[in-house]
Amino acid sequence: MKLVIQRVKNASVVADGVLSGAIEQGFLVLCGVMEGDTEIQADYLAAKTAGLRIFTDPDGKMNLSLKDTGASALVVSNFTLGGDAKKGNRPSFIAAAKPPLAEDLYLRYVESLKAQGIPTETGVFGAHMEISMVADGPVTILMDTKEMGK
């Protein structure tokens, strides 16, 4: 699985013309499921996301997490995170997992975040979505289970 985590002041997602999720302070998480991913990886990344300390404490240091601040997460599925543009100009998406695996693991990640006590909103899997956000920092973190040792 690959995640792009953006610290935001607020974010929302509209799927097929309908607002499907909105948060105030928290994380906008783009979630890409790759072929070979497992529920263990979804749970692992959810725990890492919930504990990621990238909010500032009273001393101005990045030392607080979603759990510490009570902030929310907006999780949006994004198969293009599996894109490979090494050859040519048109990316290949062979590495991205296909439904239903991709949807199942995306939903597992979301449910695992909720189980950690994180208020979590979502986009709509497989829909055309428009995301609005106000980045805070900007602070952007990339997580990839391939890089983290499956």
C-alpha positions, -999 to +999 in steps of 0.1 A: +000+000+000+011+035-007-002+066+012+003+103+006-005+120+039-011+158+038-015+178+070-045+201+064-065+229+080-095+215+062-104+192+034-134+179+015-142+155-013-170+155-038-177+122-056-199+123-087-211+158-078-221+149-042-201+158-010-190+125+005-166+136+032-153+167+049-129+174+079-114+203+097-079+200+110-063+166+103-049+145+075-059+142+039-048+106+030-046+094-006-046+056-004-033+033-031-036-004-028-010-025-047-011-060-060+000-084-032-011-061-003-027-077+027-050-068+057-019-068+079-004-040+059-036-020+060-038-023+097-001-015+101-004+017+080-035+027+099-016+024+132+013+044+117-011+071+104-029+074+137+004+078+156+022+100+131+035+130+150+034+159+126+012+184+145+031+210+165+032+210+203+033+242+224+070+244+219+066+245+181+080+210+175+063+184+154+054+161+183+016+155+183-005+129+164-041+126+153-047+107+186-031+135+206-050+163+190-084+147+183-080+156+146-097+138+118-087+119+086-102+122+052-092+090+032-095+090-006-088+059-027-063+066-055-052+038-078-029+062-097-004+059-067+004+025-084+015+043-115+049+036-130+063+062-155+098+049-158+093+040-195+077+064-219+053+092-211+021+071-203+022+055-169+015+019-164-009+009-136-001-028-136+011-026-099-022-012-087-046-038-072-078-044-090-113-045-073-125-062-052-091-065-035-083-028-038-117-018-023-116-044+004-081-032+016-090+005+013-121-001+035-099-022+059-075+007+063-104+031+069-120+008+095-087+003+112-082+040+115-117+043+130-109+014+154-079+035+166-104+063+176-097+085+146-128+103+133-126+093+096-144+105+065-140+090+030-144+095-007-162+069-028-142+041-041-139+041-079-158+073-084-146+105-101-137+128-072-128+164-067-107+172-036-104+206-019-080+213+009-061+239+027-026+225+033-011+232+067+027+238+064+027+222+039+036+189+056+035+159+034+045+123+043+048+093+020+043+058+033+049+027+013+047-008+028+072-019+001+097+005+016+088-002+052+095-039+051+064-059+044 
